Amino acid sequence: MRLRFRIPLSFAVGALLILMAGICGIVVLNGAVAKFENNVLHHVAGGKKGAEIAADFSVAIQEWKNVLLRGKDPANLDKFGR
C-alpha cells in the first residue's frame, strides 16, 4: 500500500478509535451517574423520613404536655390553645 493511502487511513482509524473510546466513556459515565443518583435519593428519602418522624414525635410530645398541664377538659384546651 502506498504512503498516499496509509496516512489518511491511519488518521481515519485513529479518529474512529477516539470516537469509540468517547462513546464508551459516556456510557460508563451515565451508568455511574445513575448509580450515584440512586444512592443519593435513597439517603435523601431516609433523611426526609427521619425528619418526618421527629416532627410527628415533637407534636405528640406537645399534645401530651398540653393534656398533662391542662387536663382532658376540651374547654380548657380550647381556652388556652394548643
Steps between C-alpha positions, in 0.01 A plus 500: 500500500628841415577770753238715330226267631661399830507848655129585451405144591703515822338836590154356429571193715635721779194727485272195505681360805472836679129516415441147631693576820295817551170317454614225738601764757164675473314171549709413807453853638122482456492169687708644785279809524185286507642283780613807696160665453326187628721493811452870566123481459493206741689697765291813444180298538634359826581848625153626409340205678709568810402867500134404459522260795671766713230755414222253581671412826531865603130555425413195711716629786330842480156337510595291803637810669175684433296214646722477808493875564141581411322171552264321268231766515438618140392842624841559657673378186298742288542783749878476530571377147725221395 
